[in-house]
Amino acid sequence: MSIDDDFFEVEAFIKSPIRMSLSPPKNEMERICKHVAELEMENEELKEYAGPIYKIIRLMKEQLRKEFDGDKIRTQKTRDQKGSPRQNTGLDEEHF
């Protein structure tokens, strides 16, 4: 069952006459509680996978940022020594 199916099922339940009554049938409440428990387990499983993935992504971003900053510094030093080939182009440094 997809997330969209879950959403529409819950939305239908909220709007249903069963929801409007003070005491919905016991089997309906048990089914919903079971479904909620399954979704919570899936959420926990996803968190287990997501934590290490986000950590790897963060480390990769930091490494790329360091490399990019290092390239900018090296490029700037080279330009300062040789003179910038883009001096008269009218373009800002940010475009490169």
C-alpha positions as CSV (number, residue, x, y, z in Angstrom):
1,M,0.0,0.0,0.0
2,S,1.4,3.4,-0.9
3,I,1.5,6.5,1.1
4,D,-1.2,8.0,-1.1
5,D,-3.4,5.0,-0.5
6,D,-2.8,5.4,3.3
7,F,-3.7,9.1,3.1
8,F,-6.9,8.5,1.2
9,E,-7.9,5.7,3.5
10,V,-7.4,7.8,6.6
11,E,-9.1,10.8,5.0
12,A,-12.1,8.6,4.1
13,F,-12.3,7.2,7.7
14,I,-12.2,10.7,9.1
15,K,-15.1,11.8,6.9
16,S,-17.0,8.5,7.4
17,P,-20.2,8.1,9.6
18,I,-18.2,5.7,11.7
19,R,-15.9,8.5,12.7
20,M,-18.9,10.7,13.6
21,S,-20.3,8.2,16.0
22,L,-19.1,8.2,19.6
23,S,-17.9,4.6,19.6
24,P,-16.8,3.2,16.3
25,P,-16.9,-0.6,15.9
26,K,-14.2,-2.4,17.9
27,N,-12.9,-4.2,14.8
28,E,-12.5,-1.0,12.9
29,M,-10.5,0.6,15.7
30,E,-8.3,-2.5,16.0
31,R,-7.7,-2.4,12.2
32,I,-6.7,1.3,12.4
33,C,-4.5,0.7,15.5
34,K,-2.7,-2.1,13.7
35,H,-2.3,0.0,10.6
36,V,-0.8,2.9,12.6
37,A,1.6,0.5,14.4
38,E,2.7,-0.9,11.0
39,L,3.4,2.7,9.7
40,E,5.3,3.5,12.9
41,M,7.5,0.4,12.4
42,E,8.1,1.4,8.7
43,N,9.0,4.9,9.9
44,E,11.6,3.5,12.4
45,E,13.1,1.3,9.7
46,L,13.4,4.3,7.4
47,K,15.1,6.2,10.2
48,E,17.7,3.4,10.6
49,Y,18.6,3.8,6.9
50,A,18.3,7.5,6.7
51,G,20.7,8.3,9.5
52,P,23.8,6.9,7.9
53,I,22.8,8.1,4.5
54,Y,22.4,11.7,5.7
55,K,25.8,11.4,7.5
56,I,27.5,10.3,4.3
57,I,25.8,13.1,2.3
58,R,26.9,15.7,4.9
59,L,30.5,14.4,4.8
60,M,30.5,14.4,1.0
61,K,29.2,18.0,1.0
62,E,31.9,19.1,3.4
63,Q,34.6,17.4,1.3
64,L,33.3,19.1,-1.9
65,R,33.1,22.4,-0.1
66,K,36.7,22.1,1.0
67,E,37.8,21.0,-2.5
68,F,35.9,23.9,-4.1
69,D,37.3,26.4,-1.6
70,G,40.8,25.0,-2.3
71,D,40.3,25.3,-6.0
72,K,39.1,28.9,-5.7
73,I,42.1,29.8,-3.6
74,R,44.5,28.1,-6.1
75,T,42.7,29.7,-9.1
76,Q,42.9,33.1,-7.4
77,K,46.6,32.8,-6.7
78,T,47.2,31.7,-10.3
79,R,45.3,34.7,-11.7
80,D,47.1,37.1,-9.4
81,Q,50.4,35.8,-10.7
82,K,49.5,35.7,-14.4
83,G,46.7,38.3,-14.6
84,S,43.1,37.3,-15.1
85,P,42.2,36.3,-18.7
86,R,38.7,37.4,-18.0
87,Q,39.6,41.0,-16.9
88,N,37.9,42.7,-19.8
89,T,35.0,40.4,-20.4
90,G,32.6,42.3,-18.3
91,L,31.5,39.1,-16.5
92,D,31.5,38.8,-12.7
93,E,33.7,36.2,-11.0
94,E,30.5,34.5,-9.7
95,H,29.7,33.2,-13.2
96,F,32.7,31.0,-13.2
